[in-house]
Amino acid sequence: MKFVISSMWVDSFSLTRTTEKTSDGKEFTMSIDTAVDYNTKDKRSFRLALSLKLIKNEKFIFNATQMAVVKFDRDMSETDAHEELATAIVVNTLYPYVRAFTIATTRLAGYNNINLPVVIAE
């Protein structure tokens, strides 16, 4: 099944100072969540969301949500769309963009030498 990304944007982000320690005591913790929203009127378009949370031990909490609209070449049921847009595809498509945004934003805020891992989901 073919699809194209018709638009992509950072929907929201926040960077706040914190004195909290990471739950595991490491310098950084990161979590990623994904979602697919089904459009009942246009059964070819679906909205993808990837939310990233990065915590630097006792320094900051960074949250960002990257959104994209995906268009298929034919009408899709919600089940079919979820199967086609499995979590690995969402992560591999959107993560590089939210990763670059996170690195640039934290650097502009004065937190230098922040580098996030390259993630390839399977």
Secondary structure in CASP SS format (residue, H / E / C, confidence):
PFRMAT SS
TARGET T0000
AUTHOR 0000-0000-0000
METHOD secondary structure of the structure
MODEL  1
M C 1.00
K C 1.00
F E 1.00
V E 1.00
I E 1.00
S E 1.00
S E 1.00
M E 1.00
W E 1.00
V E 1.00
D E 1.00
S E 1.00
F E 1.00
S E 1.00
L E 1.00
T E 1.00
R E 1.00
T C 1.00
T C 1.00
E C 1.00
K C 1.00
T C 1.00
S C 1.00
D C 1.00
G C 1.00
K C 1.00
E C 1.00
F E 1.00
T E 1.00
M E 1.00
S E 1.00
I E 1.00
D E 1.00
T E 1.00
A E 1.00
V E 1.00
D E 1.00
Y E 1.00
N C 1.00
T C 1.00
K C 1.00
D C 1.00
K C 1.00
R C 1.00
S E 1.00
F E 1.00
R E 1.00
L E 1.00
A E 1.00
L E 1.00
S E 1.00
L E 1.00
K E 1.00
L E 1.00
I E 1.00
K E 1.00
N C 1.00
E C 1.00
K C 1.00
F E 1.00
I E 1.00
F E 1.00
N E 1.00
A E 1.00
T E 1.00
Q E 1.00
M E 1.00
A E 1.00
V E 1.00
V E 1.00
K E 1.00
F E 1.00
D C 1.00
R C 1.00
D C 1.00
M C 1.00
S C 1.00
E H 1.00
T H 1.00
D H 1.00
A H 1.00
H H 1.00
E H 1.00
E H 1.00
L C 1.00
A C 1.00
T H 1.00
A H 1.00
I H 1.00
V H 1.00
V H 1.00
N H 1.00
T H 1.00
L H 1.00
Y H 1.00
P H 1.00
Y H 1.00
V H 1.00
R H 1.00
A H 1.00
F H 1.00
T H 1.00
I H 1.00
A H 1.00
T H 1.00
T H 1.00
R H 1.00
L H 1.00
A C 1.00
G C 1.00
Y C 1.00
N C 1.00
N C 1.00
I C 1.00
N C 1.00
L C 1.00
P C 1.00
V C 1.00
V C 1.00
I C 1.00
A C 1.00
E C 1.00
END
